[in-house]
Amino acid sequence: MESFIPKHLQDEVKARVSRLALLLNRAGADAMLVCDNVGLYYLSGRVFAGYILVGKDASARYFVRRPIGFEGVDYIRKPEQIV
């Protein structure tokens, strides 16, 4: 299986998620659910149908509807499956 984050962008994506986590901490928020295409691309380096849940601890969970065939993601059919 292929890694979800493109290899040439992994360090950049990690830095972007860390910057967002810093802003979440400053705002007193626990997490942010990203669902727009620009945000998804910015935080993953990939266009996909799904969501990214970014925590204040700089963790990122990728909830993907399609495409399939990647490792390190949670596959969902509908938003209600995000837990």
Backbone bond lengths (Angstrom), bond angles and torsions (degrees), N, CA, C in turn:
res aa  C-N    CA-C-N  psi(-1)  N-CA   C-N-CA  omega(-1)  CA-C   N-CA-C  phi
1 M - - - 1.452 - - 1.526 109.91 -
2 E 1.290 114.37 149.97 1.453 122.21 -179.09 1.529 110.18 -89.14
3 S 1.328 115.96 144.87 1.460 120.79 175.63 1.529 109.37 -67.06
4 F 1.326 117.12 140.57 1.463 120.70 -176.97 1.524 111.52 -67.08
5 I 1.327 117.59 -44.32 1.460 121.34 177.97 1.529 107.65 -82.33
6 P 1.335 117.96 124.18 1.465 119.54 178.62 1.535 110.79 -55.69
7 K 1.322 116.31 137.51 1.470 120.75 -173.86 1.522 113.03 -55.74
8 H 1.317 117.65 -39.75 1.462 119.93 -176.39 1.534 112.46 -73.13
9 L 1.330 118.34 -7.98 1.463 122.27 179.87 1.527 113.86 -114.05
10 Q 1.303 118.35 1.32 1.464 120.32 -173.03 1.522 113.18 -59.44
11 D 1.326 118.52 -44.11 1.466 120.22 179.36 1.522 111.45 -66.74
12 E 1.319 116.71 -40.90 1.462 121.08 179.62 1.526 111.39 -65.31
13 V 1.322 117.19 -43.22 1.467 120.83 179.11 1.524 109.99 -63.95
14 K 1.318 117.08 -40.86 1.466 120.45 178.29 1.532 110.95 -61.03
15 A 1.326 117.02 -40.89 1.466 121.36 178.75 1.531 110.80 -66.76
16 R 1.328 117.16 -39.03 1.462 120.70 179.31 1.529 111.40 -65.58
17 V 1.314 116.53 -41.84 1.466 120.76 178.19 1.529 109.59 -64.71
18 S 1.321 117.44 -39.96 1.466 121.30 178.63 1.521 111.37 -63.94
19 R 1.335 117.56 -40.68 1.469 120.53 177.35 1.522 111.17 -64.05
20 L 1.320 116.73 -40.40 1.466 120.06 177.96 1.529 110.32 -65.19
21 A 1.328 117.36 -39.67 1.466 121.04 178.49 1.532 110.91 -62.40
22 L 1.312 116.66 -38.30 1.459 120.55 176.97 1.541 110.33 -61.18
23 L 1.327 116.36 -43.26 1.467 120.14 178.21 1.526 111.70 -66.57
24 L 1.324 116.75 -36.47 1.469 120.15 176.35 1.522 110.75 -62.18
25 N 1.322 116.42 -43.95 1.467 120.70 178.84 1.523 111.19 -62.40
26 R 1.321 116.39 -43.46 1.475 119.91 178.76 1.524 111.71 -61.93
27 A 1.323 116.26 -35.22 1.467 120.93 -178.86 1.523 112.36 -83.57
28 G 1.326 117.69 -8.38 1.452 121.05 -179.05 1.520 113.65 77.15
29 A 1.328 116.79 20.83 1.468 121.56 -179.49 1.535 110.04 -94.91
30 D 1.306 115.74 150.06 1.464 120.91 178.66 1.521 112.70 -84.66
31 A 1.333 116.46 -35.56 1.461 120.24 -175.98 1.520 109.56 -162.33
32 M 1.329 114.62 169.91 1.460 121.40 176.90 1.522 108.36 -140.05
33 L 1.313 116.12 132.76 1.455 121.57 177.06 1.521 107.95 -100.61
34 V 1.312 116.39 117.57 1.459 122.29 -177.83 1.520 108.30 -99.58
35 C 1.346 115.95 129.82 1.464 118.76 -177.53 1.524 113.80 -135.41
36 D 1.338 118.70 -6.59 1.463 119.20 179.66 1.532 110.21 -89.02
37 N 1.321 116.10 152.22 1.466 120.96 -173.16 1.517 113.88 -59.91
38 V 1.333 117.09 -39.03 1.460 120.16 -179.77 1.528 110.22 -64.18
39 G 1.329 116.81 -45.99 1.460 121.24 178.70 1.513 112.28 -64.46
40 L 1.321 116.76 -40.60 1.466 120.41 178.69 1.516 110.33 -61.75
41 Y 1.321 116.55 -44.96 1.462 120.31 -179.90 1.525 110.84 -66.10
42 Y 1.325 117.50 -42.96 1.459 122.21 -179.00 1.529 111.57 -60.92
43 L 1.337 116.96 -38.52 1.466 120.60 -175.53 1.520 114.32 -96.25
44 S 1.341 117.23 2.07 1.470 118.40 178.94 1.525 113.44 -137.79
45 G 1.320 116.87 -20.12 1.458 119.54 -176.08 1.517 112.61 75.74
46 R 1.304 116.11 18.01 1.467 120.92 -174.41 1.523 109.24 -148.36
47 V 1.334 116.58 145.14 1.458 121.63 173.21 1.520 107.42 -94.03
48 F 1.327 116.60 128.14 1.465 120.28 -178.81 1.515 109.26 -156.19
49 A 1.309 115.37 162.72 1.460 121.40 175.49 1.520 107.45 -92.07
50 G 1.312 116.49 112.84 1.452 119.61 -179.37 1.515 112.36 164.07
51 Y 1.327 115.89 -152.27 1.454 123.25 -172.94 1.520 109.34 -145.38
52 I 1.331 115.49 156.27 1.461 121.53 171.77 1.519 107.26 -125.15
53 L 1.319 116.62 128.07 1.453 122.06 175.36 1.519 107.56 -104.64
54 V 1.336 116.16 113.12 1.462 122.08 -178.58 1.520 107.74 -106.16
55 G 1.336 116.16 124.83 1.454 121.59 179.38 1.510 112.43 -94.63
56 K 1.318 115.90 162.87 1.467 120.26 179.96 1.522 112.33 -67.32
57 D 1.329 116.79 -12.46 1.466 121.29 176.93 1.526 111.66 -92.74
58 A 1.339 117.18 15.58 1.472 124.80 179.76 1.530 112.66 68.28
59 S 1.322 116.42 22.79 1.460 119.43 173.72 1.528 108.25 -87.03
60 A 1.305 115.79 148.60 1.466 120.40 177.79 1.522 108.44 -135.36
61 R 1.321 115.46 126.79 1.474 121.25 175.03 1.514 107.58 -113.81
62 Y 1.302 114.71 131.83 1.458 121.54 -176.95 1.524 108.72 -104.95
63 F 1.324 115.32 117.12 1.459 122.38 178.15 1.525 107.00 -105.56
64 V 1.315 116.60 113.44 1.461 121.90 -169.48 1.526 110.96 -117.74
65 R 1.327 115.10 131.77 1.466 120.33 171.46 1.523 109.68 -91.34
66 R 1.317 116.86 -46.22 1.453 122.02 173.58 1.511 108.27 -158.78
67 P 1.299 119.30 153.01 1.461 129.05 4.68 1.522 111.53 -78.92
68 I 1.300 116.51 168.59 1.463 121.58 178.83 1.528 109.39 -107.78
69 G 1.315 115.53 166.80 1.459 120.77 176.52 1.515 114.59 104.86
70 F 1.321 118.06 18.40 1.462 121.62 179.58 1.521 109.83 -112.93
71 E 1.317 115.30 152.16 1.466 119.61 174.90 1.521 109.03 -99.49
72 G 1.320 115.87 155.96 1.455 121.38 178.24 1.512 114.71 82.41
73 V 1.336 117.54 19.09 1.459 121.38 177.99 1.517 109.69 -128.30
74 D 1.329 115.83 162.23 1.459 122.02 173.08 1.517 107.02 -106.51
75 Y 1.312 117.50 120.56 1.455 121.17 179.40 1.520 109.97 -85.73
76 I 1.327 115.32 133.16 1.462 121.89 -179.78 1.526 109.06 -132.51
77 R 1.331 115.77 161.98 1.462 121.36 173.46 1.517 111.41 -107.56
78 K 1.348 116.35 -25.69 1.454 120.48 -179.24 1.529 109.15 -149.88
79 P 1.323 117.58 157.03 1.469 121.27 -175.68 1.525 114.22 -59.14
80 E 1.314 116.84 -27.32 1.461 120.04 -179.35 1.532 112.74 -63.21
81 Q 1.311 116.98 -13.79 1.468 120.76 -179.66 1.533 112.32 -85.63
82 I 1.305 117.92 -2.81 1.459 121.12 177.62 1.523 108.61 -74.81
83 V 1.308 116.77 118.24 1.468 121.72 178.70 1.505 110.49 -136.48
